[in-house]
């Protein structure tokens, strides 16, 4: 076996481990992959960095801007108004409407943005319909994933696969070429989540957990006017109210054993694990102050309100301690507590780093939080104020996007050219400002996309793609093309649960093209399998950005996604195996 193939396969194995363990950010993993390919001589520097000028990267960047124009014009707000109009909706009808709305919106704008904006609406619908937020947030994410599979621009995975296909000299896919399969899968997914998925979310441990309010960790200190000062811990009013919440006691930098029943002093600092309502009640308690920094003595001002926010994947906070981020200084918010996925962490953030999907408890004035609607660094789980709809911006954006879709559908222009023109016109008409356009670009996704393309190129150049394709054909070819497409979909689906969906697509697309060449059956069935399976990530909260976004706000555990998502993944696998050859027959290549 050629040494380059061994190097590339070793890098693939290493990347799988790195992506699954989440020891570093996914974009950093992609950068390291690109650097390793250059350092080992598998690719030249110009080859490895070709992804930065790739049509896929540029098209995805354009779609971020177009999505931002829609969001700022109020597209999702219109949907939110419709969904919020019910005073006492039936939970089944509310869930169905939510999934249909987010599925439709996600077919044309970035599905992560759609989910981020609709999370507060989903929580509100769950509350007023008498349901738990668990029953609404996971279906919200899954419906967005299905919606993105319906069009060429619905998800970056589709754009990436199509771009790599065009690079090989083919015409590529049209805008709605695979909408039939996507709509069927979305319909099946909605029915599943309304029946089996809903039952699984209510059963067993999930049901037990759903009744337990989310808890956060925070720090408080006893003030000199506290009635507990001078009393032993067990006899103090503070202990009567918070004995089940006390984790530790600190006095002048020294840990005091709770078992010794110490006499309390002014300045004593307690670490508490509390529900949100208890944290809010602490602010009005005489002689107790919530600390905004566990190493400081500054109390949170009483006139500030407390809000629950979620960190999206494109937030500037990801990867850094909240206390050191620029947004805290510029926006004037105060971090109080954090919940990382299913774990409660101590928040004053000199150690733990923020990750996408974390839920934070922060204090500030309502006007300060309204600014987050523009930069999306933090997303409010409970809305303060309903956003405005700019009908002029909406008309301009919708008209331009409709023109883009029509020109791409009828072959008058490719998607990238049309998207670039649309972005230019959005800027010229001031439908979106230049700064808003820059802010909309998700640097983590774009960097990952640009760098990970080098892995696909290396796999192709080294002969690794051909080697893996020959393995597929040799072991499954004798059983017919249906088994090949079935196995290919399954492998892609499993990979995307531990890797980024874009990384999986970049890895599997060259293999798909080589399998098609080896079997002489045509490329499109195999590429469609990559597109669908690359997005169909339901088994883990880390395989797709929307799953990560709803994980902590929904109070899910990792096992919840396995329980609900595994049957759905299997169902999609079986249906796709049957449908793909029906919509894209195995035509023998000439």
Backbone torsions as a table, in degrees:
resi	resn	phi	psi	omega
1	UNK	NA	137.6	-178.4
2	UNK	-62.9	144.0	-177.4
3	UNK	-62.1	-35.2	179.7
4	UNK	-63.5	-37.1	178.5
5	UNK	-64.6	-43.3	178.5
6	UNK	-61.4	-41.0	179.4
7	UNK	-63.2	-46.7	-178.3
8	UNK	-64.0	-43.0	179.2
9	UNK	-64.6	-36.8	177.3
10	UNK	-65.5	-40.7	178.3
11	UNK	-65.4	-37.8	178.4
12	UNK	-63.4	-45.2	178.8
13	UNK	-61.8	-44.5	178.3
14	UNK	-62.0	-39.8	179.7
15	UNK	-67.1	-37.6	176.8
16	UNK	-59.7	-43.8	179.4
17	UNK	-64.7	-45.4	-178.0
18	UNK	-64.3	-43.3	179.5
19	UNK	-65.0	-41.9	-175.3
20	UNK	-72.6	-35.0	-178.1
21	UNK	-80.0	-20.9	179.3
22	UNK	56.3	36.6	178.9
23	UNK	-71.0	-31.2	175.7
24	UNK	-133.8	166.9	-179.4
25	UNK	-63.8	150.8	-176.0
26	UNK	-64.2	-34.1	179.2
27	UNK	-68.8	-33.4	176.3
28	UNK	-67.6	-38.2	175.5
29	UNK	-58.5	-44.3	179.9
30	UNK	-63.6	-39.8	177.8
31	UNK	-62.7	-44.0	179.5
32	UNK	-63.0	-38.7	177.5
33	UNK	-60.2	-47.6	179.7
34	UNK	-60.3	-43.7	-179.9
35	UNK	-65.1	-39.1	178.7
36	UNK	-64.4	-39.2	179.4
37	UNK	-65.8	-34.6	176.0
38	UNK	-72.4	-46.5	-176.3
39	UNK	-62.6	-33.9	-179.2
40	UNK	-85.9	-4.5	177.6
41	UNK	81.0	6.1	178.1
42	UNK	-65.7	-39.5	176.5
43	UNK	-126.1	150.4	170.8
44	UNK	-79.2	165.9	-179.3
45	UNK	-61.3	-39.2	-179.4
46	UNK	-68.1	-35.4	177.6
47	UNK	-69.5	-43.8	-176.0
48	UNK	-67.3	-31.5	-177.6
49	UNK	-95.0	8.3	-178.4
50	UNK	-63.4	-25.0	-178.5
51	UNK	-63.4	-23.9	-179.4
52	UNK	-69.9	-21.2	176.0
53	UNK	-110.9	12.2	-178.9
54	UNK	-67.2	142.6	174.2
55	UNK	-55.7	-33.0	179.2
56	UNK	-62.8	-47.9	-179.7
57	UNK	-62.6	-45.1	-179.0
58	UNK	-67.0	-39.1	179.6
59	UNK	-65.6	-43.6	178.2
60	UNK	-61.8	-40.4	177.2
61	UNK	-60.6	-43.2	177.4
62	UNK	-61.9	-39.7	-179.0
63	UNK	-67.9	-31.5	173.8
64	UNK	-61.3	-44.1	-179.3
65	UNK	-66.2	-44.3	179.4
66	UNK	-63.5	-41.7	177.5
67	UNK	-61.5	-42.1	179.4
68	UNK	-64.0	-38.3	178.1
69	UNK	-62.4	-41.9	177.8
70	UNK	-64.6	-45.4	-178.2
71	UNK	-63.4	-43.8	-178.5
72	UNK	-71.6	-26.4	175.3
73	UNK	-74.9	-25.7	175.3
74	UNK	113.5	20.8	-179.4
75	UNK	-59.7	-49.3	-179.2
76	UNK	-70.5	-30.4	177.7
77	UNK	-64.2	-37.5	176.2
78	UNK	-61.0	-45.7	177.5
79	UNK	-61.2	-41.2	-179.7
80	UNK	-63.5	-39.0	179.7
81	UNK	-64.3	-41.2	179.0
82	UNK	-62.8	-45.7	-177.6
83	UNK	-70.3	-28.6	-176.8
84	UNK	-85.5	-3.1	-173.8
85	UNK	-70.8	-26.0	-179.1
86	UNK	-71.1	137.6	175.0
87	UNK	-89.2	-38.8	178.9
88	UNK	-144.1	74.3	-174.9
89	UNK	-75.8	154.4	169.1
90	UNK	-68.9	133.4	-173.6
91	UNK	-62.3	-35.9	179.6
92	UNK	-66.5	-45.9	179.5
93	UNK	-66.7	-40.0	180.0
94	UNK	-63.1	-43.3	179.5
95	UNK	-65.7	-42.1	178.2
96	UNK	-61.3	-46.5	179.7
97	UNK	-62.2	-41.5	179.7
98	UNK	-60.8	-45.3	-177.4
99	UNK	-68.4	-38.3	178.8
100	UNK	-66.7	-43.2	-179.0
101	UNK	-63.4	-49.9	-177.3
102	UNK	-68.6	-31.6	176.2
103	UNK	-64.3	-43.1	179.1
104	UNK	-66.4	-47.5	-178.3
105	UNK	-61.9	-39.7	-176.4
106	UNK	-70.1	-15.7	177.4
107	UNK	-71.8	-17.8	-173.4
108	UNK	-125.8	-17.7	175.2
109	UNK	-128.0	168.8	-179.2
110	UNK	-55.4	121.9	-174.1
111	UNK	-68.9	-26.1	176.4
112	UNK	-66.1	-41.3	178.0
113	UNK	-63.9	-40.7	179.9
114	UNK	-63.1	-44.5	179.8
115	UNK	-65.5	-42.0	-178.3
116	UNK	-58.7	-42.2	-177.9
117	UNK	-75.4	-30.0	-175.6
118	UNK	-90.2	-6.4	177.8
119	UNK	-55.7	-48.5	179.4
120	UNK	-61.4	-35.5	179.2
121	UNK	-67.0	-42.2	179.1
122	UNK	-61.9	-41.5	179.3
123	UNK	-65.3	-40.8	179.2
124	UNK	-64.9	-44.5	178.6
125	UNK	-60.4	-41.4	178.8
126	UNK	-61.5	-41.9	-176.9
127	UNK	-67.4	-48.6	-174.5
128	UNK	-76.3	-16.9	177.3
129	UNK	-95.0	3.8	176.9
130	UNK	78.8	21.4	179.8
131	UNK	-110.7	167.9	174.7
132	UNK	-88.4	150.2	-178.7
133	UNK	-61.6	-23.4	176.5
134	UNK	-57.3	-37.9	-175.7
135	UNK	-73.1	-11.0	-176.3
136	UNK	-113.6	-33.6	-171.7
137	UNK	-75.3	-41.3	177.1
138	UNK	-64.6	-45.4	173.9
139	UNK	-59.0	-34.8	176.6
140	UNK	-58.8	-47.0	179.6
141	UNK	-64.8	-46.1	-177.4
142	UNK	-64.4	-40.2	179.2
143	UNK	-64.6	-36.5	177.4
144	UNK	-65.2	-39.2	177.7
145	UNK	-62.4	-46.3	179.1
146	UNK	-62.9	-40.9	179.4
147	UNK	-60.6	-37.4	-179.5
148	UNK	-67.0	-19.9	-179.4
149	UNK	-83.4	-3.9	-172.5
150	UNK	-85.6	-21.3	-178.2
151	UNK	-133.7	164.5	179.8
152	UNK	-65.0	-31.6	-177.0
153	UNK	-98.6	5.9	-174.5
154	UNK	-70.1	-26.0	-179.7
155	UNK	-151.5	152.0	-179.3
156	UNK	-64.1	-25.1	177.6
157	UNK	-61.2	-46.6	178.8
158	UNK	-62.0	-43.2	-179.9
159	UNK	-63.3	-41.7	-179.3
160	UNK	-64.6	-49.1	-179.2
161	UNK	-61.8	-44.4	179.8
162	UNK	-62.4	-40.1	179.5
163	UNK	-63.5	-42.8	178.9
164	UNK	-67.4	-31.8	176.7
165	UNK	-66.9	-45.6	179.5
166	UNK	-64.8	-36.4	178.7
167	UNK	-59.9	-24.4	178.7
168	UNK	-85.5	5.8	175.5
169	UNK	95.7	9.7	-179.8
170	UNK	-94.8	166.6	-176.3
171	UNK	-74.7	-23.9	-179.2
172	UNK	87.7	-178.7	-178.4
173	UNK	-93.6	151.6	173.4
174	UNK	-85.1	172.9	-171.6
175	UNK	-59.1	-43.7	-174.6
176	UNK	-116.5	24.9	-173.4
177	UNK	-63.4	-32.7	-179.4
178	UNK	-112.4	21.2	179.9
179	UNK	-64.6	-33.2	-179.6
180	UNK	-58.7	-49.6	178.5
181	UNK	-64.7	-43.2	-178.4
182	UNK	-60.2	-42.7	-179.4
183	UNK	-67.3	-39.2	177.9
184	UNK	-63.4	-45.6	179.5
185	UNK	-64.1	-38.4	178.2
186	UNK	-64.8	-41.1	177.3
187	UNK	-61.8	-44.4	177.7
188	UNK	-62.7	-42.3	-180.0
189	UNK	-62.8	-40.9	179.2
190	UNK	-65.2	-46.1	178.9
191	UNK	-60.8	-41.9	179.7
192	UNK	-61.9	-46.9	-177.2
193	UNK	-70.0	-26.2	178.5
194	UNK	-78.4	-16.6	-176.2
195	UNK	-120.0	-83.7	-176.2
196	UNK	-63.0	-48.0	-179.0
197	UNK	-60.7	-40.4	179.5
198	UNK	-64.4	-40.5	178.4
199	UNK	-64.4	-44.1	-178.6
200	UNK	-65.4	-33.7	178.6
201	UNK	-70.8	-19.7	-179.8
202	UNK	-98.7	-10.5	-170.8
203	UNK	-94.3	160.7	170.3
204	UNK	56.2	-136.2	-174.8
205	UNK	-68.6	-29.6	179.8
206	UNK	-61.4	-43.8	179.3
207	UNK	-64.5	-37.9	179.7
208	UNK	-65.0	-41.1	-178.9
209	UNK	-71.0	-30.2	-174.3
210	UNK	-64.7	-25.1	-179.6
211	UNK	-85.2	-6.5	-177.8
212	UNK	-94.8	119.5	-179.0
213	UNK	-62.9	151.7	177.7
214	UNK	-66.9	140.7	178.7
215	UNK	-115.6	146.7	-178.9
216	UNK	-129.4	157.0	178.7
217	UNK	-101.7	136.2	-179.9
218	UNK	-147.1	172.6	-178.1
219	UNK	-126.4	139.0	177.8
220	UNK	-133.8	160.2	174.9
221	UNK	-129.3	150.8	175.1
222	UNK	-83.1	129.5	177.2
223	UNK	-90.4	168.6	-175.0
224	UNK	-65.7	-23.7	-179.4
225	UNK	-92.5	11.8	-179.9
226	UNK	-72.7	133.7	177.0
227	UNK	-66.5	-12.7	179.6
228	UNK	-83.7	-18.0	-179.3
229	UNK	-63.4	131.5	-179.8
230	UNK	91.9	-5.9	178.4
231	UNK	-106.3	154.7	175.1
232	UNK	-68.3	155.1	-174.8
233	UNK	-55.8	-49.1	-173.5
234	UNK	-68.2	-20.9	-178.7
235	UNK	-100.9	2.3	-174.2
236	UNK	-85.7	149.0	174.5
237	UNK	-58.9	-34.0	179.9
238	UNK	-61.8	-42.3	-179.5
239	UNK	-68.2	-35.7	179.3
240	UNK	-58.9	-38.3	-175.4
241	UNK	-88.6	-26.4	-170.1
242	UNK	-128.3	17.7	-174.8
243	UNK	-59.0	-35.4	-179.2
244	UNK	-77.5	-12.5	-176.1
245	UNK	-101.5	-11.7	-174.1
246	UNK	-77.8	126.0	177.8
247	UNK	-101.3	-42.8	-178.0
248	UNK	-158.0	163.2	177.8
249	UNK	-127.6	130.3	-179.5
250	UNK	-122.6	133.7	178.0
251	UNK	-132.3	112.1	-179.6
252	UNK	53.7	42.1	175.2
253	UNK	85.2	1.1	-179.6
254	UNK	-114.5	138.3	177.3
255	UNK	-74.8	131.0	178.4
256	UNK	-107.6	127.3	-178.6
257	UNK	-67.2	127.9	178.6
258	UNK	-69.5	-28.7	-177.9
259	UNK	-67.6	-18.5	-179.5
260	UNK	-82.7	-2.7	179.5
261	UNK	50.5	59.5	-174.6
262	UNK	-69.4	155.9	171.8
263	UNK	-77.8	128.8	-173.8
264	UNK	-78.4	145.3	-180.0
265	UNK	-127.0	157.5	175.2
266	UNK	-62.5	134.9	-178.6
267	UNK	97.0	-10.1	175.6
268	UNK	-59.6	138.9	-178.0
269	UNK	-117.9	129.4	-179.4
270	UNK	-111.0	141.1	168.5
271	UNK	-98.5	123.7	-176.9
272	UNK	-120.3	146.7	167.7
273	UNK	-110.3	112.3	-171.5
274	UNK	-131.7	157.7	166.4
275	UNK	-72.8	163.3	-178.5
276	UNK	-60.9	-38.2	-178.2
277	UNK	-65.8	-32.8	177.7
278	UNK	-72.3	-36.3	176.7
279	UNK	-62.0	-41.9	179.2
280	UNK	-67.0	-37.2	179.8
281	UNK	-67.5	-29.1	179.9
282	UNK	-60.8	-30.9	-175.6
283	UNK	-66.6	-24.1	-178.7
284	UNK	-101.9	6.6	-176.7
285	UNK	-87.1	129.3	-178.6
286	UNK	-66.0	131.9	175.1
287	UNK	80.0	10.4	178.5
288	UNK	-129.7	131.5	178.5
289	UNK	-124.3	138.3	175.2
290	UNK	-83.2	127.7	-179.3
291	UNK	-84.4	138.4	175.5
292	UNK	-90.6	-6.3	175.5
293	UNK	-151.2	124.4	-175.0
294	UNK	-66.1	-14.5	-179.3
295	UNK	-105.0	3.1	-178.1
296	UNK	-118.5	-179.4	-177.5
297	UNK	-118.2	10.6	-176.3
298	UNK	-84.6	126.4	-179.2
299	UNK	-87.4	153.3	176.7
300	UNK	-73.4	127.5	179.5
301	UNK	-56.6	142.8	-175.6
302	UNK	-70.9	-21.5	-175.5
303	UNK	-82.3	-4.5	179.6
304	UNK	-84.8	147.8	176.3
305	UNK	-97.0	156.7	-178.3
306	UNK	-106.7	134.5	-177.6
307	UNK	-132.3	154.3	177.1
308	UNK	-105.3	125.4	-177.1
309	UNK	-132.1	157.9	177.7
310	UNK	-119.5	145.7	-179.0
311	UNK	-94.4	115.5	178.0
312	UNK	-76.6	168.1	-174.8
313	UNK	-66.6	-25.7	-178.1
314	UNK	-96.7	13.1	-178.8
315	UNK	-71.8	146.2	176.5
316	UNK	-69.6	-12.4	179.8
317	UNK	-77.5	-22.7	-174.8
318	UNK	-60.0	127.2	176.2
319	UNK	90.8	1.4	-179.2
320	UNK	-135.1	156.1	174.4
321	UNK	-65.1	138.0	-177.2
322	UNK	-61.6	-36.4	-176.7
323	UNK	-66.0	-20.0	-178.4
324	UNK	-101.8	0.4	-175.5
325	UNK	-80.6	148.7	-179.3
326	UNK	-64.0	-29.0	-175.5
327	UNK	-67.7	-30.5	178.2
328	UNK	-67.2	-39.9	-179.0
329	UNK	-72.5	-43.7	-175.6
330	UNK	-77.0	-34.1	-178.3
331	UNK	-91.3	-19.7	176.7
332	UNK	76.7	25.0	177.7
333	UNK	-89.5	160.3	-178.1
334	UNK	-122.8	120.3	178.3
335	UNK	-74.6	134.3	179.9
336	UNK	-116.2	-41.0	-175.2
337	UNK	-158.1	162.9	-176.9
338	UNK	-144.1	145.8	171.2
339	UNK	-127.0	115.3	179.8
340	UNK	-98.9	106.0	-177.9
341	UNK	53.1	-122.2	-178.0
342	UNK	-92.3	4.5	-176.1
343	UNK	-108.2	143.0	173.9
344	UNK	-94.8	131.0	-177.7
345	UNK	-122.7	155.9	173.4
346	UNK	-73.6	133.2	-163.4
347	UNK	-99.3	-6.5	-165.2
348	UNK	-81.5	14.7	147.3
349	UNK	54.9	35.7	167.9
350	UNK	-87.7	-15.1	178.7
351	UNK	-115.0	-69.1	-176.3
352	UNK	-59.3	142.3	178.9
353	UNK	-107.2	145.8	-177.9
354	UNK	-71.0	139.7	175.0
355	UNK	-123.5	156.6	178.2
356	UNK	-57.3	135.4	-179.4
357	UNK	93.6	-9.1	177.6
358	UNK	-64.6	144.3	174.4
359	UNK	-105.3	129.6	-178.0
360	UNK	-116.1	146.3	167.4
361	UNK	-103.3	120.2	-176.6
362	UNK	-131.8	154.4	179.0
363	UNK	-112.6	144.4	178.8
364	UNK	174.9	-178.9	177.3
365	UNK	-91.2	147.0	-178.1
366	UNK	-52.3	-38.3	-178.6
367	UNK	-63.0	-32.0	179.2
368	UNK	-66.8	-35.0	-177.3
369	UNK	-77.5	-22.6	177.7
370	UNK	-62.8	-28.0	179.0
371	UNK	-65.1	-21.9	-178.7
372	UNK	-71.0	-17.4	178.3
373	UNK	-65.2	-26.7	-178.3
374	UNK	-81.6	-45.5	-174.0
375	UNK	-99.9	-10.5	174.5
376	UNK	57.8	28.7	176.3
377	UNK	-73.7	-30.7	173.0
378	UNK	-136.8	141.4	-178.5
379	UNK	-117.6	124.9	-178.2
380	UNK	-69.7	129.7	176.6
381	UNK	-77.5	-35.1	173.4
382	UNK	-112.0	122.1	-175.1
383	UNK	-70.0	141.2	176.0
384	UNK	-88.6	-46.4	-172.7
385	UNK	-144.2	138.3	179.9
386	UNK	-68.0	134.3	179.5
387	UNK	-71.6	164.0	-179.7
388	UNK	-96.2	152.6	174.5
389	UNK	-107.0	121.4	176.6
390	UNK	-96.4	101.3	-172.7
391	UNK	-67.9	-30.1	177.1
392	UNK	-66.0	-48.6	178.2
393	UNK	-61.0	-39.4	-179.7
394	UNK	-63.3	-43.4	-179.5
395	UNK	-64.5	-43.4	-180.0
396	UNK	-64.3	-48.1	-178.2
397	UNK	-63.1	-46.2	-178.8
398	UNK	-63.2	-39.9	179.9
399	UNK	-65.4	-44.2	-178.5
400	UNK	-67.2	-41.7	179.9
401	UNK	-67.7	-38.4	176.4
402	UNK	-61.1	-42.3	177.7
403	UNK	-64.2	-39.1	177.5
404	UNK	-61.9	-44.7	-179.1
405	UNK	-64.4	-42.8	-178.6
406	UNK	-65.6	-44.2	-179.4
407	UNK	-66.0	-37.6	178.7
408	UNK	-72.6	-36.9	-178.9
409	UNK	-65.4	-42.2	-176.7
410	UNK	-93.0	11.6	174.0
411	UNK	73.2	16.3	178.5
412	UNK	-76.3	-20.3	179.7
413	UNK	-160.0	153.6	173.3
414	UNK	-80.5	165.9	-173.3
415	UNK	-62.3	-41.9	-177.7
416	UNK	-62.6	-47.3	-179.0
417	UNK	-60.9	-45.5	-180.0
418	UNK	-64.1	-40.6	-179.1
419	UNK	-66.3	-39.2	178.0
420	UNK	-63.2	-41.7	178.6
421	UNK	-64.5	-43.3	178.9
422	UNK	-60.2	-45.2	179.3
423	UNK	-61.5	-42.7	178.9
424	UNK	-61.6	-43.4	-179.7
425	UNK	-69.2	-35.6	175.5
426	UNK	-61.1	-39.0	179.0
427	UNK	-72.8	-42.5	-178.6
428	UNK	-65.6	-36.4	179.0
429	UNK	-84.3	1.3	-179.7
430	UNK	59.6	26.0	172.9
431	UNK	-66.1	-32.6	172.2
432	UNK	-138.6	138.5	-179.3
433	UNK	-79.7	163.5	179.5
434	UNK	-62.9	-39.4	179.3
435	UNK	-66.6	-39.5	176.9
436	UNK	-63.9	-36.5	177.8
437	UNK	-64.7	-44.7	177.6
438	UNK	-62.5	-43.1	-178.1
439	UNK	-64.6	-28.0	-176.7
440	UNK	-74.7	-19.9	-176.9
441	UNK	-72.3	120.4	178.6
442	UNK	-84.3	97.8	-174.8
443	UNK	-62.3	-32.7	-179.7
444	UNK	-65.2	-45.9	179.7
445	UNK	-66.8	-44.3	-177.1
446	UNK	-66.6	-40.5	177.8
447	UNK	-65.2	-44.7	178.2
448	UNK	-59.2	-44.6	-178.1
449	UNK	-63.8	-47.4	-177.6
450	UNK	-64.3	-40.2	-176.3
451	UNK	-79.0	-36.8	-174.4
452	UNK	-72.5	-19.9	176.1
453	UNK	-60.4	-26.3	178.5
454	UNK	-64.6	-30.1	179.3
455	UNK	-68.1	-41.1	176.7
456	UNK	-63.7	-41.4	178.3
457	UNK	-64.7	-42.2	179.3
458	UNK	-64.1	-39.6	178.6
459	UNK	-62.7	-39.0	179.3
460	UNK	-72.6	-47.0	-175.7
461	UNK	-66.4	-38.3	-176.5
462	UNK	-76.6	-16.7	-175.4
463	UNK	94.4	1.7	-179.5
464	UNK	-65.3	-37.8	179.5
465	UNK	-63.4	-41.6	178.8
466	UNK	-66.3	-38.1	179.5
467	UNK	-63.6	-46.5	-180.0
468	UNK	-67.0	-38.9	178.6
469	UNK	-62.8	-41.8	177.9
470	UNK	-62.3	-35.7	177.6
471	UNK	-63.1	-44.5	178.2
472	UNK	-58.5	-50.7	-174.9
473	UNK	-65.4	-40.2	-177.0
474	UNK	-66.0	-37.8	-175.0
475	UNK	-95.0	-21.1	-178.1
476	UNK	-119.8	-16.1	-174.8
477	UNK	-61.7	-33.2	-178.0
478	UNK	-67.1	-20.2	-178.6
479	UNK	-94.6	2.8	175.6
480	UNK	100.1	164.5	-175.2
481	UNK	-66.0	-27.1	-180.0
482	UNK	-62.1	-41.2	179.6
483	UNK	-69.0	-35.7	177.7
484	UNK	-62.6	-48.6	-178.8
485	UNK	-65.7	-35.0	178.7
486	UNK	-65.9	-46.5	178.8
487	UNK	-65.4	-36.0	-179.7
488	UNK	-66.8	-43.6	177.8
489	UNK	-62.0	-44.7	-177.5
490	UNK	-61.5	-45.3	-179.5
491	UNK	-62.4	-45.3	179.8
492	UNK	-62.1	-41.4	-179.6
493	UNK	-62.8	-41.9	179.5
494	UNK	-68.2	-39.1	179.8
495	UNK	-64.4	-39.3	-176.1
496	UNK	-71.3	-13.4	176.2
497	UNK	-74.2	-23.9	-178.1
498	UNK	-114.3	-21.1	177.3
499	UNK	-108.8	167.1	169.9
500	UNK	-61.4	146.4	178.3
501	UNK	-60.7	-35.3	178.0
502	UNK	-71.2	-38.1	177.7
503	UNK	-64.5	-40.6	177.8
504	UNK	-63.1	-43.4	179.7
505	UNK	-64.0	-42.0	179.3
506	UNK	-64.4	-32.4	180.0
507	UNK	-77.9	-41.8	-171.6
508	UNK	-86.9	-23.1	-178.2
509	UNK	-62.2	-47.5	176.5
510	UNK	-60.4	-35.7	178.2
511	UNK	-66.2	-41.5	178.9
512	UNK	-60.2	-43.1	-180.0
513	UNK	-65.7	-36.8	178.4
514	UNK	-73.2	-35.1	175.0
515	UNK	-62.9	-42.9	178.7
516	UNK	-61.7	-42.0	179.6
517	UNK	-66.5	-37.9	-178.5
518	UNK	-71.0	-32.9	-178.4
519	UNK	-93.9	-12.4	-178.1
520	UNK	58.1	38.2	-176.0
521	UNK	-110.1	1.2	-177.3
522	UNK	92.8	150.7	-171.2
523	UNK	-86.8	-33.3	-167.4
524	UNK	-60.0	-42.5	178.9
525	UNK	-56.9	-39.9	-178.2
526	UNK	-73.3	-36.5	178.3
527	UNK	-69.4	-38.1	175.7
528	UNK	-61.9	-38.8	177.3
529	UNK	-60.5	-40.9	178.1
530	UNK	-64.8	-44.7	-179.5
531	UNK	-60.1	-49.6	-176.5
532	UNK	-69.1	-49.0	-177.8
533	UNK	-68.9	-31.8	179.3
534	UNK	-65.1	-27.1	179.2
535	UNK	-96.9	-24.8	-174.0
536	UNK	-78.2	72.5	-179.1
537	UNK	-111.2	103.2	-175.9
538	UNK	-122.8	-11.6	-171.0
539	UNK	-85.1	-19.8	-178.0
540	UNK	-135.5	157.1	177.0
541	UNK	-81.6	-2.6	-175.8
542	UNK	-109.6	-7.5	-175.9
543	UNK	-75.5	-23.2	-178.4
544	UNK	-143.2	144.8	-172.6
545	UNK	-60.2	-36.7	-178.0
546	UNK	-67.7	-34.0	176.0
547	UNK	-64.1	-42.4	178.3
548	UNK	-61.2	-38.2	-175.2
549	UNK	-67.5	-34.3	-177.1
550	UNK	-94.3	-7.1	-172.3
551	UNK	-59.0	-59.7	-177.8
552	UNK	-71.6	-44.4	178.4
553	UNK	-58.7	-31.6	179.3
554	UNK	-82.9	-9.8	-178.4
555	UNK	68.2	28.8	-178.4
556	UNK	-78.0	162.0	167.1
557	UNK	-110.4	162.9	179.3
558	UNK	-56.0	-38.6	-177.7
559	UNK	-66.3	-23.7	177.8
560	UNK	-63.3	-42.3	179.2
561	UNK	-68.3	-38.3	176.9
562	UNK	-63.3	-42.8	-176.9
563	UNK	-66.1	-44.8	-176.6
564	UNK	-86.8	-39.1	-172.1
565	UNK	-80.1	-29.8	-178.0
566	UNK	-61.9	-49.7	176.6
567	UNK	-60.5	-35.2	179.8
568	UNK	-68.4	-40.1	176.1
569	UNK	-60.7	-44.0	179.5
570	UNK	-64.0	-42.2	179.2
571	UNK	-61.9	-45.4	178.7
572	UNK	-63.9	-38.3	178.7
573	UNK	-60.4	-47.8	-178.3
574	UNK	-66.6	-43.1	-179.1
575	UNK	-67.0	-42.3	180.0
576	UNK	-64.2	-39.2	177.5
577	UNK	-58.3	-36.8	179.3
578	UNK	-79.3	-40.3	-171.9
579	UNK	-80.1	-37.9	-173.6
580	UNK	-55.7	-48.4	178.4
581	UNK	-67.0	-23.0	178.1
582	UNK	-72.1	-41.7	-179.9
583	UNK	-83.8	-31.1	-179.3
584	UNK	-130.7	83.7	-175.7
585	UNK	-58.3	151.6	177.4
586	UNK	-75.8	89.3	-179.6
587	UNK	-91.7	131.8	179.4
588	UNK	-67.4	127.9	-179.8
589	UNK	-70.3	142.5	179.9
590	UNK	-84.4	NA	NA
